[in-house]
Amino acid sequence: MNQPENPSAENELVQQRIAKLDRLRAGGIDPYPPRFGRSHTATDVHQLMADPDGEGTNASVGGRIVAIRGMGRLTFAVLRDGSGEVQVSFRRDELGDDTYALLKELDLGDFVGVQGLLYRTRTDEDTVQAASFTVLAKAVRPPPEKWHGLRDVEQRYRQRYLDLIANAEVRDIFQKRSKTVSAVRTFMDQRGFLEVETPMLLPLAAGAMARPFETEHHALSRHLFLRIATELHLKRLVVGGFERVYEIGRIFRNEGIDASHNPEFTTMESYQAYADYRDVMEMVEQMVSSVAEQVTGSMVVPGGEGPDINLTPPWTRLSLLDAVRKWSEGIDLLDDRYRTVDGLRTAMHERGLTPASGTSWPQLADKLISDLVEPRLIQPTFLTDYPVEMTPLAKAVPGEARLVERFEAFVRGTEIANSFTELNDPVEQRARLEAQEEARREFGADDFDRLDEDFLVAMEHGMPPTGGLGIGIDRLVMLLTAQTNIREVVLFPLLRSLE
């Protein structure tokens, strides 16, 4: 760990800081004043000093002390605020002996405010010469020992505030995350989509194939679920006459945690009437490329340990069936030999794959794709036209009822988007969801969708041809910041208990 491994040593440091806190208060100084009139950020100071007339400007700056060094009658400190860092200097002759002596009560991590004139040191450093200073918040716990680079991964996730204090690159990731969400929202708004909010607490966890989190509402005496998708309520809005809707929000799935999965994650899900999955493909490549350019300045983003990723449209379109045939050395998911659980399982074993026992045909097909196809999709690729068993909410490919109009978008071997031409035949939709419920009973698993009667009633009132989309915001941020673990782009990821 980057904080003292000896608890008694850390406790001693805390006690020393509390003693300083007490001395400040005894001297009539409030170490936590309610306000401070800051006139300039660190960035403002540097911008002013870029102009020859900036020197001599009076400024009030505030921030956390990240470095401090005394030189007898002169002390320099570096303050960090939300925009960057700025140097401040304290001169005994300027402040007087008593005020200058208060610097001894300051530590790394404290917040201070400094008022004075701007000047440039002999080493060409933009600096605020303190005419006065104010303690704004005394930190009673010391910062990480490695102040300029907290590296313990577990500590970084559990104490994200320390991670943000210590690691500039982490702050940059989350600033880019915020810009990404804003850019996605702007893109959708400009295309005429209406942003909406749908329920998070539901009587039935439907709209995806996932295990839900469960809870109780005591006032209504109802057993409820956290949503696993926003799809079914957004489609209800299309039925109601909103032709272009989207929602950016949290989804919850009670499943495993790995480099690309977190139990709660953020999606942007949209539905567009009078569109199909080809229209959505064009929208996705335009959205992701334009968001990348806004957030990173380029449509070519770093690939991390792999090649750079070129997000410039158009992206590759690749038939799922062709991809599986190619990389599985001959498995055709429409061939009767592979249309049964036993047939597909045997073929997978022959190719060195080891699916779990008791899995259904859609689960086997999904593993086949995950193991043999997805890792090869490094540059942006739309994988198109999936077996109907894997996608009960999508419309069939004309002339081929065994396939549906669905694509998944992959970059760096990871899915970032999923889209259907939405099934709007209520009779067919009911039959497919009834088949999903039967499969759930047979296999005793949550990897099947659920029949939502209220949704089916809505569909029976008529829904126009519609193209739907779900895009993972967390994975999009991972792509734009060259991260390989989703926990690097989630501020507070779920972790195991320390107990």
Helices and strands as residue ranges (DSSP letters): H 7-26, H 42-49, G 52-54, E 58-70, E 74-81, E 84-91, H 92-95, H 97-101, G 102-105, E 111-120, E 126-137, H 153-158, H 160-166, H 168-190, E 194-195, E 201-202, E 214-217, E 222-226, H 231-239, E 244-252, E 264-273, H 277-296, E 300-301, E 309-310, E 316-319, H 320-327, G 336-338, H 341-350, H 361-372, G 374-376, E 381-387, G 388-390, E 396-397, E 400-411, E 414-421, H 426-443, H 453-459, E 466-472, H 473-481, G 486-488
